Amino acid sequence: MTQSALVVGATGIAGSAITRLLLEQGWEVAGLSRSPMPQDGVRAIAGDLLDPQTLGAALRDVRPTHLFITTWSRQATEAENIRVNAAMVRNLLDALRPAGSLRHVALVTGLKHYLGPFEAYGKGALPDTPFRETQGRLDIENFYYAQEDAVFAAAKRDGFNWSVHRPHTVIGKAVGNAMNMGTTLAVYATICRETGRPFVFPGSAAQWSGLTDMTDARQLAAQMLWAATTDAAANEAFNIVNGDVFRWSWMWGRIAEWFGIEAVPFDSTVRPLEAQMAGDAAVWSEIAARHGLVEPDLSRLASPWHTDADLGRPIEVVTDMSKSRRLGFTGYQPTDDAFFDLFADLRAARLIP
């Protein structure tokens, strides 16, 4: 039987990675978004996850065996994040229910499962690191939990399997993404090189000196596909990181070297990127014009607020992957190579000079 996938968020960092992998493996792939962008080999479907009536019509003749949910909608408060994002998942699964074709649903969330939502990120009583899937939910409302509960309820009702994937900060290419550290750092390094500004680490001493890890979008995609097609992985939540650990005191110099600039020694002062880049829209527009880049809008490439949230944390963050390792997932990706591959892709796509 041909396996067919519906990827929700197919043009985002995680969604585009799983889409590429599925196509390489010979799957039939459809991508759902409010305003679909053309992707070779992908059936584009326009649909609004918050409009059940039109969503049902858009998906009436779609019969996926596997669903990959890689999108969310950022709201002003966590209460609104919960209301909106849980509704999006419920509406999607309700719209696909009549077809009765689903065998597996994969949901991408993240380490806010352990660190708390944006309003209480990295605060209060947190689990010990490395974070393990056996650690329970925090005693605080979190839209990740609401999304999971919507999947669990539909799985119990409709009889499909599920998997939940919790990446650390994801490295991958996407334009217009709200959480995009890799491209943000590439743009920041480019601005520093082009203007002569110092390449200053924006985060905390804990992040500079402590151990951390990250997730290449290709590694996340590989785990999603593995979980979706491995019986032993059914109905489990998995952490997913690259498999290495590093300190930013090392990685910052590696990134600077790639861009041909000097890394400024860290002096323990937190200098958030959001403040550093606050006036850079015109600077980037001029750089884009000078080098013939395809995206002159800085806000479509950089998300300083999210990079600040990760690099400004006062605690060490490392992630355990024992559960999926024991079940047979053996993927590995050096994080510096993940950054360098992304930077090369951005350059080839004329998103950075």
C-alpha positions in Angstrom: 0.0 0.0 0.0 1.3 3.5 -0.9 1.9 5.5 2.1 0.6 9.1 2.0 1.4 11.9 4.3 -0.3 15.2 5.1 2.3 17.7 6.5 0.8 20.7 8.3 3.4 23.5 8.2 5.1 22.1 5.2 7.1 25.2 4.4 8.4 25.8 7.9 11.7 24.6 9.4 10.5 21.2 10.6 7.8 20.8 8.0 10.0 21.3 5.0 12.5 18.9 6.3 10.0 16.0 6.8 8.5 16.9 3.4 11.8 16.5 1.7 12.6 13.2 3.5 9.2 11.7 2.7 9.5 12.6 -1.0 13.0 11.1 -1.1 11.5 7.9 0.3 8.8 7.8 -2.3 5.8 8.9 -0.3 2.8 10.8 -1.7 2.9 14.1 0.2 0.3 16.9 0.6 1.0 20.1 2.4 -1.6 22.1 4.2 -1.4 25.9 4.9 -3.5 29.0 4.7 -1.5 30.3 1.8 0.4 27.4 0.2 3.7 28.0 -1.5 4.7 25.8 -4.5 6.9 22.8 -3.5 8.0 20.3 -6.1 6.2 17.0 -5.7 3.8 18.2 -3.0 0.1 18.6 -3.4 -0.7 22.0 -2.0 -3.9 22.4 0.0 -5.2 25.7 1.2 -7.0 25.5 4.6 -7.5 27.5 7.8 -7.1 25.3 10.9 -9.3 27.8 12.8 -12.2 27.5 10.3 -13.6 24.0 10.7 -16.2 24.4 7.9 -13.8 25.4 5.2 -11.1 23.0 6.6 -13.4 20.1 6.2 -14.2 21.1 2.6 -10.5 21.5 1.8 -9.6 18.0 3.2 -12.7 16.2 1.9 -10.9 14.1 -0.7 -7.6 13.8 1.2 -6.9 10.4 2.7 -3.5 10.4 4.4 -2.2 7.4 6.2 0.2 9.6 8.2 -0.2 13.1 9.6 2.7 15.3 10.6 1.8 18.4 12.6 4.7 20.9 12.6 3.0 24.2 13.0 1.6 26.5 15.8 0.3 30.0 16.1 1.9 32.4 18.5 -0.6 34.4 20.6 -0.3 37.3 23.0 -0.8 35.2 26.2 -0.4 31.5 27.1 -4.2 31.3 27.7 -4.7 32.3 24.1 -1.9 30.0 22.9 -3.7 27.1 24.6 -7.1 28.0 23.2 -6.0 28.6 19.6 -3.4 25.9 19.2 -5.5 23.2 20.8 -8.4 24.2 18.6 -6.2 24.0 15.5 -5.2 20.4 16.3 -8.8 19.4 17.2 -10.2 20.9 14.0 -7.6 19.2 11.9 -8.2 15.8 13.3 -12.0 16.2 13.2 -11.7 17.2 9.5 -9.7 14.1 8.7 -11.9 11.7 10.7 -14.5 11.0 8.0 -11.9 9.5 5.7 -10.9 7.0 8.4 -7.4 6.6 6.7 -5.1 7.8 9.5 -2.7 5.2 11.0 -0.2 7.6 12.7 -0.1 11.2 13.8 3.2 12.8 14.7 3.1 16.1 16.7 6.2 18.3 17.0 6.4 20.3 20.3 9.7 21.1 22.1 11.6 21.6 25.3 9.1 24.1 26.7 7.5 20.8 27.8 10.2 20.9 30.5 11.1 24.6 30.7 7.6 26.1 30.8 5.7 28.4 28.4 6.9 31.7 27.2 5.3 33.6 30.1 7.2 31.4 32.7 10.1 30.2 30.5 13.0 28.7 32.5 11.5 29.9 35.8 10.3 28.3 39.0 10.9 24.6 39.9 12.3 22.8 36.8 13.3 19.2 36.2 16.9 18.3 36.5 19.0 18.1 33.4 19.4 16.1 31.2 15.6 16.3 30.5 14.1 12.8 30.2 10.8 11.8 28.7 9.9 10.1 31.9 9.7 13.5 33.7 6.1 14.5 34.1 4.4 17.8 33.0 5.1 20.9 34.9 2.3 22.2 37.2 1.5 25.1 34.9 -0.7 25.6 31.9 1.2 25.0 28.6 -0.1 24.9 25.0 2.1 21.9 24.3 0.1 19.9 26.8 -3.1 21.1 25.3 -1.9 20.0 21.8 -0.9 16.6 23.1 -4.3 16.1 24.8 -6.1 16.9 21.6 -4.1 14.2 19.8 -4.5 11.7 22.6 -8.3 12.2 22.7 -8.6 11.8 18.9 -6.3 8.7 18.9 -8.5 7.0 21.6 -11.6 7.9 19.6 -10.4 7.0 16.1 -7.8 4.3 16.7 -4.6 5.7 15.2 -1.2 5.6 16.7 0.7 8.8 17.7 4.2 10.1 18.5 5.3 13.3 20.1 8.7 14.8 19.2 10.4 17.3 21.5 13.4 19.0 19.8 15.7 21.6 21.3 16.2 24.7 19.2 15.9 23.6 15.6 18.4 24.4 12.9 17.0 24.6 9.4 16.0 26.8 6.6 12.7 28.6 6.4 11.6 32.2 5.6 9.0 33.9 7.8 9.5 31.5 10.7 8.9 32.8 14.2 11.6 30.7 15.9 14.7 30.6 13.7 18.0 30.8 15.6 20.2 29.6 12.7 19.1 32.2 10.2 18.9 34.9 12.9 22.6 34.3 13.7 23.5 34.2 10.0 21.9 37.5 9.5 23.4 39.0 12.6 26.9 37.8 11.6 26.4 39.2 8.1 25.4 42.6 9.5 28.5 42.6 11.8 30.7 41.7 8.9 29.2 44.3 6.5 29.1 47.2 9.1 32.2 46.4 11.1 30.2 45.9 14.3 31.5 43.5 16.9 30.1 40.0 16.9 29.0 39.9 20.5 27.4 36.9 22.2 24.0 38.1 23.3 23.2 35.6 26.0 23.9 34.6 29.6 27.1 33.3 31.3 25.2 30.1 32.0 24.7 29.5 28.3 28.2 30.7 27.4 29.9 28.3 29.7 27.4 25.5 30.3 26.7 22.5 28.1 23.8 22.6 25.6 22.5 20.8 22.5 20.4 21.6 19.5 18.4 19.8 16.8 19.0 19.8 13.1 15.7 19.8 11.2 16.9 16.8 9.2 17.5 14.8 12.5 14.0 15.7 13.6 12.6 14.6 10.3 14.5 11.3 10.5 13.1 10.6 13.9 9.5 11.5 12.9 9.7 9.1 9.9 11.3 6.4 12.1 8.6 6.7 14.8 5.8 6.8 12.2 7.0 3.5 10.6 8.3 1.5 13.7 5.8 -0.5 15.7 7.8 -0.3 18.9 7.8 3.5 18.7 4.0 3.8 18.6 2.3 6.0 21.2 5.4 7.4 22.7 6.9 10.9 23.3 10.6 11.3 22.3 13.2 13.9 22.9 15.2 14.7 19.7 18.6 16.4 19.5 21.6 16.0 17.4 23.5 13.6 19.7 26.4 15.9 20.6 26.8 18.6 23.3 28.8 21.8 23.1 29.4 25.1 24.9 28.6 28.4 23.2 32.1 29.6 24.2 33.3 27.1 21.5 30.4 27.4 19.0 30.4 31.2 18.9 34.0 31.2 17.5 33.1 28.5 15.0 30.3 30.6 13.6 32.4 33.7 13.5 35.1 31.8 11.6 32.6 30.6 9.0 31.6 34.3 8.3 35.2 35.5 8.3 34.8 37.7 11.4 36.3 37.8 14.9 34.3 36.6 17.9 34.3 39.2 20.7 35.4 37.7 24.1 32.4 37.3 26.4 32.5 39.6 29.4 29.5 38.2 31.3 27.2 41.1 30.2 24.0 40.1 28.6 23.4 42.1 25.4 20.1 40.8 23.8 19.9 40.6 20.1 16.5 42.2 20.1 18.1 45.4 21.3 21.2 45.0 19.2 19.2 44.6 16.0 16.3 46.9 16.8 17.3 49.5 14.2 18.7 47.0 11.6 15.7 46.8 9.2 17.1 49.6 7.0 20.6 48.2 7.3 19.5 44.8 6.1 17.5 46.3 3.2 20.6 48.1 2.0 22.8 44.9 2.4 20.1 42.9 0.4 20.1 45.5 -2.4 23.9 45.7 -2.6 24.3 41.9 -2.8 21.1 41.1 -4.8 19.5 39.1 -2.1 16.0 37.8 -2.5 14.6 38.8 1.0 15.1 42.4 2.0 12.7 42.2 4.9 14.7 41.6 8.1 11.6 40.4 10.0 11.1 37.6 7.5 14.5 36.1 8.3 15.5 37.0 11.9 13.6 36.3 15.2 15.9 37.9 17.8 13.3 37.6 20.6 13.4 33.8 20.3 17.2 33.6 20.0 17.4 35.8 23.2 15.0 33.4 25.0 17.3 30.5 24.3 20.7 32.1 24.7 19.6 34.1 27.8 18.5 31.2 29.9 20.0 31.1 33.4 20.3 27.3 33.4 22.1 24.6 31.5 19.9 22.7 29.1 20.9 19.2 27.8 18.5 16.5 26.6 18.5 12.8 27.0 17.6 10.6 24.1 17.8 7.1 25.7 14.2 6.2 24.9 14.5 6.3 21.1 18.1 5.0 21.2 16.9 1.9 23.0 14.2 1.4 20.5 16.6 1.6 17.5 16.9 5.3 16.4 20.6 5.9 15.8 20.6 9.2 14.0 23.5 11.6 14.7 24.4 15.1 13.4 27.3 17.3 14.6 25.8 20.7 15.5 28.5 22.8 14.0 28.1 21.0 10.7 24.3 21.6 11.0 25.0 25.4 11.3 27.5 25.3 8.4 25.1 23.4 6.1 22.4 25.9 6.9 24.6 28.8 6.2 25.7 27.3 2.9 22.0 26.7 2.0 21.1 30.3 2.8 24.0 31.5 0.7 23.0 29.3 -2.2 19.4 30.6 -2.0 20.7 34.2 -2.0 19.2 34.8 1.5 22.6 35.9 2.8 25.6 37.1 0.8 
